Amino acid sequence: MSLPQALLDTYDSHVVSHEPLHGGDLSEVALVTLGNGDRLVAKRGPLVDAEGRMLSAMRMLYAPVPEVIHVEHGLLCMEYLEEATPGPRRWREFGTALARMHSWAGQGYGWNEDYAFGSLRIENETLPTWPEFWAERRLLPFLPNLPAELGQRIEALAARVGERLPRDPNPALLHGDLWTGNLLFTKDQAVMIDPACYYGHSEVDLAMLTLFGEPDTAFWRGYGKLEPGYSEREAIYKLWPALVHLTLFGDSYRPMVERFLADAEM
């Protein structure tokens, strides 16, 4: 993978090698080694400029994310982080860091640009209340691609989210895709990667974190007390990533959608 000469000039070096890294489903990702021994992570893709803006927004709130070194015309370069085995201490510290990021208040629910997971567009235009946003931006857009019976149930749930979700929770900055695969542990801390940011209810990130497993119990000690009723809303928030997976990867994810939908309907 080539890098702009202006960037190489700042390192007074050149590219010696590059090797693919995991996480290349949506972008081309590589570990680039320079002649002076420095290593960078370079991503190319149609939305990496937006990713760079998201990482910068998170970093402004002191969130643990990779440092953005360079963003230009479909190229994002970040610091390379050496992975390490996570322990309870790092999980607890990450819980505290995530709670700190969630404590800041944005303006409105949504984001100033849409995003995408591969071919699936993620609509982020802001709406004045949180239930409106969740219904209009996170549930109803899937209807055209769903079987009729399943679509009718999603539509009925969307009509009732105003009864199930808080009207105006703190509009926290969300990572937006915080499954455990988007957490990278170094010897010093846990770092969030591959964001899909928007402003919304903090419980969205918490629900996503338990979608494909459970964080160490120390995480919850670090994050602190959950809002009353979280367990009753959790399935509604997990339903969105389940619908994303069903749309992108097919019917093998329909049982997951059915499970969360049944829980959300209770």
KARA-V290028 format. One record per residue. N is the residue number from 1. PSI is psi in degrees with one decimal (999 if undefined). NEAR is the number of other ideal C-beta (glycine too) atoms within 8 Angstrom. Layout:
{{N & PSI & NEAR} {N & PSI & NEAR}}
This chain:
{{1 & 125.3 & 9} {2 & 155.6 & 3} {3 & 151.4 & 12} {4 & 141.7 & 8} {5 & -35.4 & 6} {6 & -37.7 & 6} {7 & -43.7 & 11} {8 & -34.7 & 12} {9 & -33.4 & 7} {10 & -25.5 & 6} {11 & -6.3 & 9} {12 & 49.0 & 5} {13 & -168.8 & 8} {14 & 165.6 & 6} {15 & 125.2 & 12} {16 & -42.5 & 6} {17 & 162.1 & 6} {18 & 144.1 & 9} {19 & 142.2 & 6} {20 & 146.7 & 6} {21 & 156.6 & 9} {22 & 159.2 & 4} {23 & 18.2 & 8} {24 & 19.4 & 9} {25 & -38.0 & 5} {26 & -19.2 & 8} {27 & 161.0 & 12} {28 & 121.7 & 9} {29 & 133.5 & 11} {30 & 149.1 & 12} {31 & 118.5 & 10} {32 & 126.1 & 14} {33 & 130.3 & 10} {34 & 164.9 & 14} {35 & -24.9 & 7} {36 & 4.9 & 7} {37 & -14.4 & 6} {38 & 149.8 & 8} {39 & 140.2 & 9} {40 & 154.6 & 13} {41 & 125.1 & 14} {42 & 132.6 & 14} {43 & 134.8 & 14} {44 & 137.4 & 10} {45 & 169.0 & 9} {46 & -17.9 & 4} {47 & 12.8 & 10} {48 & -24.9 & 14} {49 & -43.0 & 11} {50 & -39.5 & 9} {51 & -41.1 & 12} {52 & -40.4 & 11} {53 & -37.3 & 9} {54 & -45.8 & 11} {55 & -39.9 & 13} {56 & -40.2 & 9} {57 & -41.2 & 10} {58 & -40.6 & 15} {59 & -31.9 & 11} {60 & -23.1 & 6} {61 & 19.4 & 10} {62 & 25.0 & 7} {63 & 147.4 & 12} {64 & 101.4 & 8} {65 & 161.3 & 11} {66 & 147.6 & 10} {67 & 129.4 & 7} {68 & 121.1 & 12} {69 & -35.9 & 8} {70 & 134.3 & 9} {71 & 126.9 & 10} {72 & 117.9 & 7} {73 & 58.8 & 4} {74 & 13.5 & 8} {75 & 127.7 & 13} {76 & 124.1 & 14} {77 & 132.1 & 14} {78 & 163.5 & 13} {79 & 147.4 & 8} {80 & 134.7 & 8} {81 & 127.8 & 8} {82 & 126.1 & 6} {83 & 150.4 & 6} {84 & 164.5 & 7} {85 & 126.8 & 4} {86 & 147.7 & 8} {87 & 173.3 & 7} {88 & -37.5 & 8} {89 & -44.6 & 7} {90 & -36.7 & 11} {91 & -42.8 & 15} {92 & -43.9 & 13} {93 & -36.3 & 11} {94 & -39.9 & 14} {95 & -43.4 & 16} {96 & -41.5 & 11} {97 & -40.0 & 14} {98 & -41.5 & 11} {99 & -37.4 & 11} {100 & -44.3 & 10} {101 & -40.7 & 13} {102 & -17.6 & 12} {103 & -20.3 & 7} {104 & 148.6 & 8} {105 & 125.8 & 6} {106 & -169.1 & 8} {107 & 105.9 & 5} {108 & 174.7 & 9} {109 & 115.9 & 13} {110 & -154.2 & 13} {111 & 162.9 & 10} {112 & 5.5 & 5} {113 & 151.1 & 6} {114 & 167.3 & 9} {115 & -172.0 & 12} {116 & 148.1 & 10} {117 & 99.5 & 10} {118 & -122.1 & 7} {119 & -5.8 & 4} {120 & 114.5 & 9} {121 & 136.5 & 7} {122 & 110.4 & 9} {123 & 132.8 & 8} {124 & 6.3 & 12} {125 & 133.9 & 7} {126 & 150.1 & 11} {127 & 155.6 & 11} {128 & -25.0 & 6} {129 & 153.6 & 10} {130 & -44.9 & 14} {131 & -37.5 & 12} {132 & -46.2 & 11} {133 & -46.0 & 14} {134 & -40.1 & 15} {135 & -50.7 & 13} {136 & -30.8 & 12} {137 & -21.0 & 11} {138 & -13.6 & 8} {139 & -56.7 & 14} {140 & -29.7 & 9} {141 & -18.0 & 9} {142 & -14.3 & 11} {143 & -42.8 & 9} {144 & -22.1 & 4} {145 & 5.4 & 5} {146 & 150.5 & 10} {147 & 150.4 & 5} {148 & -47.0 & 6} {149 & -43.1 & 6} {150 & -40.8 & 12} {151 & -39.4 & 11} {152 & -38.3 & 8} {153 & -40.0 & 10} {154 & -43.0 & 16} {155 & -40.3 & 10} {156 & -39.4 & 8} {157 & -43.1 & 14} {158 & -35.1 & 12} {159 & -18.4 & 7} {160 & 2.6 & 8} {161 & -23.3 & 13} {162 & -22.8 & 10} {163 & -16.8 & 4} {164 & -27.1 & 10} {165 & 149.4 & 11} {166 & 144.1 & 7} {167 & -42.2 & 8} {168 & 63.4 & 5} {169 & 164.0 & 11} {170 & 122.9 & 8} {171 & 81.8 & 11} {172 & 150.9 & 15} {173 & 120.6 & 12} {174 & 143.6 & 13} {175 & -45.1 & 12} {176 & -16.8 & 11} {177 & 49.0 & 11} {178 & 59.0 & 11} {179 & 165.8 & 10} {180 & -23.8 & 8} {181 & -14.5 & 5} {182 & 21.4 & 12} {183 & 128.3 & 11} {184 & 121.0 & 10} {185 & 127.5 & 11} {186 & -177.6 & 11} {187 & -17.4 & 4} {188 & -30.2 & 3} {189 & 170.8 & 10} {190 & 138.0 & 14} {191 & 132.8 & 12} {192 & 132.4 & 13} {193 & 169.2 & 10} {194 & 58.5 & 7} {195 & 161.9 & 14} {196 & 63.5 & 11} {197 & 150.9 & 11} {198 & 172.1 & 10} {199 & 132.0 & 13} {200 & -163.8 & 14} {201 & 128.7 & 11} {202 & -26.3 & 11} {203 & -19.3 & 12} {204 & -46.4 & 12} {205 & -39.0 & 13} {206 & -42.6 & 12} {207 & -41.0 & 12} {208 & -34.4 & 14} {209 & -21.8 & 11} {210 & 13.5 & 10} {211 & -43.9 & 10} {212 & 40.1 & 5} {213 & -169.4 & 6} {214 & 136.7 & 4} {215 & 162.8 & 11} {216 & 145.2 & 10} {217 & -23.0 & 7} {218 & -27.3 & 11} {219 & -46.0 & 13} {220 & -33.5 & 8} {221 & -37.9 & 8} {222 & -36.2 & 14} {223 & -38.5 & 11} {224 & -169.8 & 7} {225 & 134.6 & 3} {226 & 157.9 & 8} {227 & 144.6 & 7} {228 & 137.4 & 4} {229 & 5.7 & 6} {230 & -44.8 & 10} {231 & -26.2 & 5} {232 & -21.3 & 6} {233 & -15.4 & 12} {234 & -44.7 & 13} {235 & -34.1 & 10} {236 & -38.4 & 13} {237 & -30.9 & 12} {238 & -20.6 & 13} {239 & -36.5 & 15} {240 & -53.2 & 11} {241 & -28.6 & 11} {242 & -41.0 & 13} {243 & -36.7 & 13} {244 & -48.1 & 10} {245 & -38.9 & 10} {246 & -42.5 & 13} {247 & -41.5 & 9} {248 & -35.4 & 10} {249 & -1.7 & 7} {250 & -170.9 & 6} {251 & -14.9 & 5} {252 & -18.9 & 6} {253 & 2.1 & 11} {254 & -39.8 & 9} {255 & -35.5 & 7} {256 & -45.2 & 10} {257 & -46.1 & 13} {258 & -39.5 & 9} {259 & -48.9 & 8} {260 & -35.2 & 13} {261 & -42.4 & 14} {262 & -42.0 & 8} {263 & -39.0 & 9} {264 & -28.5 & 11} {265 & -14.6 & 7} {266 & 999 & 4}}
